[in-house]
Structure formats: structure tokens, C-alpha cells
């Protein structure tokens, strides 16, 4: 009572209280007005514009795996009805659960349009645990057949198989990129690269043969080792063609310090010697963007 009496007899306090109440009332009215305006039919979501992320406008400009039904599910899960006041995060979160989606960004466009930008994974290799590797060296879960179709139809390349211990995918991928670059100069194509649990490397060429390359800590650098593999194959195939014309090279072992060993197998379909091989479909490794991968 005394407080009210003192407030009543204090014009300055009354004026301050009045101004505060006016400000609060104004803010409440503005909020109600904004909510009412944003709820009008003109601001109801009318257009969803889908764009692709990625710097390569072709073929990245085509979404292969995210369908219209996926977008509808994402917008429905987020309760997205009004372009101005519906939250964006729920829809983005739903789209990010799609196995082929790498990045999603949404933005509102006045008055009733939503722009959804999506980047799909571009596969370049398969990993030994069944997952795929994208061009940034990130592992993702995708269907191998669909990935191979993407590679062949869109990017005119083929996936290679990589294998290694848990957490070694980037290391193996970067080795594969180096090896493939060297082999392509000899019209050879890498088919698979494997790092064993004992840190020993082996590779297979498209159409054979297989190579044992030795451990990581050998003094020979990787490009020299890949060059040696290609040159040794040419020598061995020449010898086999002369001395075992009904056989073909099955495996070459380069783990020896001063030489190599090889084995042959019966030739069911004669493989062309190295010097006569035409360039096959290149691997997708040339799409790898080193240094841009995120932790997987």
C-alpha cells in the first residue's frame, strides 16, 4: 500500500511506468500483427525451387538420388507451410538423413518461395566395409550398383575397390590416386588397392594381374614403385608370350630387394601385352579433391 501510494504521488515514476507499458503493448501488438500478416495466404508456401551445390555445373546440376517424395517428406516433417515463419532446421535435418545427401542449405525468398540447395555424394571408390568414398574422401552409405551407374553414365569413369584397416580410407585413397596416375601413362588401369593389417600393400590391375608391393616403410617411394610395377609387367608378359604362349601372368611379387617373382595361369582369354593395350575407361580417382575431406 505504501509503495502504491508513493508511486501515485511520484509523477516521474508514473511517467516511466506508463512509457514502459506503452512499449510493451506496442511490441505485443507488432508481434501479433507480424504473425497475422505472415499467416495470410499470400505468404503460404507456393514454390519450392531445388538447386544443386558443387562447383561443377555439369554433371552436378542433376540430382540422381533425392526425389520429389524426399523433399515432400522433409517439408512435411518440419511442418513447413508458411514461407516466412516456418522453421528451416527440421527440414534440413530430415534431408541430411538421406544416404546420398552430403550438404543441404535452405533459404526463404519473398514472399512465398523456398530455395533448397542440395549436394549429393559423388562416388569415386568403394571401401572394404561396404561403404563408398566420395570425391572429398568421405565415407558414406550408398548402393554400389547405383554408384557404378552414376560413375559410368554421368562421369564416364569407373569405381575402384579400396581396402584397409578401420580409419585408413584416406591414406589408401591418396595412395591409389598416386598409383593410378603413374599406371595410366602405361595404358594400365588400377582396379583395386589393399592395405593389409600388417601394413603390406597389394594392387590389382583391370584385367589383371595382381601385384604384391611390400610394406609402407620400404625406401622406394610410391611413384617409383608404381613405375616398377608397370615396367616389370611389360618384361614378364614379353617372356611369357615367348616361353609360355598358352599362359598369362597371374601375380607379380615385388617385395624382393634385388628382383621379383611371378606366377602364371592358363589363359582363357588372351590379355593384350602392356605395349598393345588401349586405354580403358579411366577410374574416377581423378575427381578426388585432396585436402577437402571432413572427418568420417
N, C-alpha and C positions, 0 to 999 in steps of 0.2 A: 504493500500500500504506500509506504513512504517512497519507494522507488518510482511508482507511477505518479505520485504527487510531485516529486522533484522533476520528473520528466515533463509533466504537464506545465510546470512553471518555468521550464527552460526552453525558450524559443530555438536556441541553436541545436539542442538535441532533437527537438521535434522536427526541425528542418532537415537534419541529417537522416533521421529515420524515414521521413517522407521521401527523400531522394532515393534512399536505398530500396524502399518498397516500389517506387516507380521503376527503377532499373530492373528489379527482379520481375515485376509484372511485364515490363517490355520484353525482356528476354524470353519469358514463358510464352508470350503472345507470338513472338518471332519464331520460336521453335514450333508452336502449333501451326503457324502459317506455313512454315517451310515443309512440315510433314504433310500438311494438306495439299500444298502445291505439288510436292513430289509424288503424291498418291493419285494425281489426276491421270486420266487415260493417255494424255499426250506423252507422259513420261513412262508409260508401260513399255517393257522391252519389246521392240519391234524387229530389230535386225541384229543378228549375231554374225559378225564378219571374222572369218578364220584366216589367219596368215601363218606363214611358216617362218621360223627362225633359221639361222645359219647364214653364212656368208655366200655360199654357193647357190645362186638363184635357180640354177638348173643343175641337177635334178632335185635339189632340196625343196623346190617350190611345190612339190606334190606330197601330200600326206598319204602314206600307204596303209597305215595300220589303225590310226584313230578315225573312227567312223562317226557319222552323224548321231547314231544312238549313244555313243560315248559322251558326246557333248551334251545331249539332252539329259543323260543321267547325271552329269556333273552339275548342270544348272539346276536340275530338279532337286538334287541332294542339298544344294546350297540355298534353296528357296529363292532363286533369283527370278524376281518378277518385275522389279522396277529398276530402270537403268541408273537412277540417281542414288537410291538409298539401300539397295540390296548389297550385302557384303560380298566381296570378291574371293576372300580366302577359302571358304568352303568348297567352291567350285574348282579352284586351283588345286586344292588338296586332293580332291577326287580324281582329277585328271592325272596328277602325279603318280597315282597308284597304277595307272596303265603301264604294262610292262615295256611298251615301246616308246614311252614318253621320257625325254631327257629333261626338258625345261618347259615351263608354262608361264605366260605373263598375260594378265587381263587388264584392260583399261576401258573406262567409260568414255563415250563420245556423245556430246549434247545433240539432241535431247533424249534419244531413246535407242541408242546403238551401243553394242558391246563388241569390242575387238579382242579376240582371243588369239594369241601368238603361241605356236607350239613348235618345238623342235623334237623330231623323232630321232632315235638312235640310228646311226648309220653303221651297220656291222662290217668289220673287216677281217675277223678271225673268230674261230670257235675255241673255247677253253676246255680243259680236260674235265671240269666238274659239270659240264653240260651247259654252262652259260656262254654268252657271246661277248666279244670285245668290240666296242665301238671305236670310231676314229680318234677319240681322245684317250684311248687306252683304259676306258672304264668298263667294268664288267656289268652286264645286265642280263636279265632273264628274257629270252626270246626263243621262238621256234626256229630250229635250224633250217628246215625246208623253206620257210618264208624268207629267212635271211639270205639263203643261197639264191632264191628267185630275185630278191632285191638287187643283190650284187650283179647277177648276170644281166637282168633286164634293164636296170637303171644305170648302173655304174660300169657295165661291161668289164667286170673283173670277177674273180672267184675267191671264196673264202679259203684260208688255210687253217690247219689244225695245230694248235699250240698246247703244250702240256708242261706241267711243272708243279712243284710243291705249293702249298697254300701261301698266298701273298707274293708269288714270284711272277705274276702275269705281266707286269710292266717290264721287268727285266727280260723275260723271254720274248716279249713283243719287240722290244728295241733290238735285241739280237737278231730276230727274224728280219726286221727291216734292213739291217746291215747286210745280212747274208743274201737276201733276195736281190738287193741292188747289185751285188757282185755277180751272182749267178745269171742274172738277166743279160749281162754283157756276153755270156757264153751261150745264149739261147736256151738256158735252163730255167726251170720254174720250181720254186720251193713249194712243196706240198704239205710238209709238217716239220715242226721243230720241237724237240723234247728235252727238258732238263730233268734228270733223274734225282731221286732223293740223295744220291751220293755225289751230286753236283757234276755229273757227267752229261755231255751234250751229244745228241744224235739228231740227224735230219733225214728226210726222205724227199726225193725229187718227184715231180709229177711224172708218172710213168716209170719211176724207179731210176736208179737203185737207192738203197739206204746207205747212210754213212755213220760211222762212229767217229766223233770228233775229239773226244777226250775231255779232260776236266777244265773247269774255268780258269784254274791257276797256271795253265801252260804258258810258256813265254811267247808263243806265237799269237799275234793279235788276230782279231776276228776276220777282218777283210783278207788278211794273208791266208788264214785257214780256209776261208770260202774259196779263194782263188786256187789254193792247192787241191781242194776237192774237185773243182771243175777240170783242172789240168790233169789230175790223176785219172779221172773218169775217161777222158779222151784217150790217154795212153792204154788203159786197161781194155776199153772197148776195141781199140785197134788190135791189141794182142788176141783178145777173144775171137774177133772176127777171122783172124788168120789161123788160130790153133784150135778153137772150139766153135766152128761155124754154126752148130746146132744149139748153142747155149747163149745165155745172156747174163750180164752182170747182175747179181742179186744184192751184194753188200760189199762195201769197201771200208776197211778199218784203218783210220789214220792216227791211231793212238801211239804208234811207234815213233821213236826219236829219229831213226835213220831208215825209214822205209814205210811200207804199208802191206796189208794183206787184203785179199779179196776172195769172194766165193761166187760161184755161178749157179745157174739153174737152167733146166730145159726151156728153150724159147718156144712159147706157143704162138706168139705174135711178135715177129722180129722188130725190135726197137731201133729207131734210126740212131746212128752214131751221133755224137755231140756235134761234129762239124756240119752235119746234114740236117739238123733239127730246125724246123721253122718255129718262130716264136709262137707260143700258145697264148691262150687268154691270160693276161697278166693277173697277178694276185692283187688283192685290194690293199696291200700294205702301203702302197704309195699315197693312200688317203690319210695315213696316220699323221696326226699333228702333235709332234713331240713337245712336251713341256706344258700341255694344256689340260692334262688329266686331273681329275679330282680323286680324292681317296675313295676306294671302293669297299 
